[in-house]
Amino acid sequence: MKIIILGAGQVGASVAESLVSEENDITMIDYDAESLAALQDKLDLRTVVGNAAYPSVLKSAGAEDADLIIALTQSDQTNLVACKIAQSIFNVPTRVARLRSRDFLEDERLLAPENFAVDFAICPEQIITDYVVRLIEFPEALQVLDFAGGRVSLVAVRAQAGGRLIDKPLKEMANHLPLGMDARVVAIFRHDKAIIPGGDVRLQPGDEAFILAAAEHLHPVLSEARQHEAPVRRVMIAGGGNIGLKVAATLEDHYEVKLIEQNKIRADYIAGKLKDTLVLCGNATDADLLEQENIAEMDLFLAITNDDENNIMAASLAKRMGCNRVVALINRGAYADMMQGGPIDVGISPAHISIGALLAHVRKGDVVAVHSLRRGAAEALEMVAHGDKNNSKVVGRKIGEIAWPKGVTVAAMVRDFDYVTPIEVRDDGTVDRRMGRVEIAHPDSIIQPGDHVIVFCAQKKLVKKVEQLFQVGFHFF
């Protein structure tokens, strides 16, 4: 595809890196010539210096024959104007915009073709908030990712002694689960090397395991890899920016929340916006303040300021002072890789969390959802199977008979799924079966037309091969 990316910040750079590796023709626009030069030295792409909302700049970037424009600048207004110009002047088929303000998202008419003409909008702050909330719901997890509208979840956990499956063959997992439950270990990373999770493979303490199950079965399934951790009740947040405020507002109805903000004017503003959160004006790297606010009694510390170094320092200090679990927002991938698993339990990369929502619009075939895993090294996809046995390489065939590339694992299928109807979990924990039937994949499972198939790719380069398998013959149309 010929793709124009507006904005060379952290998210834009991560998106460009991901798409360039898939042999797309990428052009990037930004005001900052130095940032563009650094990206051009590292990646095979074109750059244009200028205002992304100017028609002349878009034209020089090749908008006249572009397939996709992704507007990721820091300015909502620039992103919206660029999308409108891309549609009305250059007739770019698909337009994606990053929007930080909820004002533009609350009325869908604003983004309609006759107005700002945005086909798909992403709000990174909301994506990160949802991601953090899922980590709180599952304190054992390194990542919690949802598919089929939340019907199925994929969880990354660090295996530890005491888990029921430690040192036992994976094929015995079904013996440990309650009747009617099923799950699948779709990938194991040991010392950063991928291990194909065959039935005779045994989990070892320290392994990073990706486990998939129906959402209602997730808690008992996680005990296969590690002991259950106490639920989170008390949360301390460092940073009162857009993300910190949004996370606090989301959590305060269900948890005891404290928020530390260094800027007094901002702290006063936040205090007026929140109902039940204790807002403190101070520095989250101040050991005296943390001790005074009983950091050792906190179940979770979230360092989500705009400064990587402050987040690393604050989270490391909170951990040393006795906080049970610490999570830090870290933009630089090298920092996140270095810190996670040390003093910091989970390092969150905003760019890699946000990128999945974008990738679903770039992938070939009917791709519903994409999640970037292990900082972009791996991917999990939700793809809809189309066609029949005559024109599809996967439909009507047993999973064990399909020539999957090495490193690809089919995790599950969701049948009779309807995205329109909201998911409802009953009081007893079961899910309305009209929401689709989850079938954990086994070698004898047969992929049927319309199935939402969840596929794990241990290496990003395998995605293209999976897309080709799911493409149907021309005569199907």
C-alpha positions, 0 to 999 in steps of 0.5 A: 500500500501507499501510505502517508503518515502525518506526525513523526512522534513516538506513535508515528515512528512506531507505526512507520517502523511496523509498516515499512517492514511489511514492504509498504510505500511510506511517506512521513510528514512533520514540521521537525526536519531533525526527527524526519532525518533520524527516521529516514536514516533508520527506515526505508521511507520518504519524508516531507517537511511541512504542515500536514494540513496544507494541501501543497504539502500533502500533494508533495507527499503523494496524496493524489495516488495514496491508498491510506492516510494516517494522521497522528500529529499532536493536534486534533485540528491538524489531523481532522483538516488533513483527513478532510482535505485528503478526501475532498481534494485528493480522494484518498480512499481510507483516512485514519485520525488520532484524536485526543479530545473526546469532544470529536468522538462523542458525536459520530456526525462530526467524522462523517464523510460530509464533515471531517471525513474520518473513516476510523479514529483512535484515542490513545488516552482511552486505549491506554486507560482500557489497557491499564484497567485490564491489568488491574482486573488481572494482577498476575498479567503482563498483558491482557488483550481482547478479541471478538468484542471481549468474548475471548482474552489473550493473557501474557503471564510470567510463569512461577513456581506453584502454578499447576502446569509448571514442569508438566506437559501442556497437554495435561492442562485440560485435566486441571480445569473445571468441567466445561472449560478449555484454554490454549497456551499459544506461545512460550518465550524462554530467555526471549526465544520462542518455543513452539507450545506442543503438547509435550512442552513443559512450562518452566518458572520465568517463562513468558506464556501467552494463554487464551481462553473465553473471557469468563474462564480467564481467572481459573485458567491463569492459575495454570501458570502461576499462583493467584494474586490478591485482588487490587484494592488500593491504587496510587497514580503518579501523573495527572495528565490526560491519561492520569486523569482518565485512569483515575476517573475510571477507577475511583468508583471501584478502588481506593485511588490516590493521585500525585501531581507536581503542578499545583494549578493542574492538581487543583483542576484535577481535584475539581474533576474527580469525585473520590480520588485523593489528589496530592500536590507533590513529586512522585519521586519524593520518598518522604511523600510516598512513605507519608501516603503509605506506599507499602500498603498500596496494591498497585503504583502507576507511573504515567507522567509524560517523562520516561525517566520520572516514571522509571524512578518513581516506579522503582522507588515505590517498589523498593519501599514495599508497593506490591506491584508497579507499572510504568508508562515508558515511551522508549522501547529500549527503556521498557525492555530493560526495566520490565522484569526488574524493579518494574513489573510491567512497562507500558509502551503507548505506541505499541498499545495504540498501533494494533488499532491502526494495523487492522486497517492496513492488513489484507483480508478481513482482519477485525483486530490486531494486537502488537505483542512483545513490543512489536516483535509478535502479533495476534490477529482476529481474522474472519474466514470466508469462502468454502473448501474450493476457494479457500485454503483454510475453510472446511479444513482441519487445523492440523491439515493446514500448512501453517508457517512455523511459529504460527499458532491458531488459538481459537475460533468464535462462531455465530458472533455478532459485533452489534449485540453487547456482551452480557455476562450472567451473575453465575459467570456464564455468557449469553451464547448468542454472543458467539461460541468460543471453540479453543483450537485443536488439530481436529477443529474445522474452520467454518465460513464466518468464523472469527479465527484468532491466530498468534504469530511468534514473529511479525514477518509471519503475518503476511503468510497468514494473510495469504492463507486467509485470502479467497480465490477471485471467483469467490467474489 
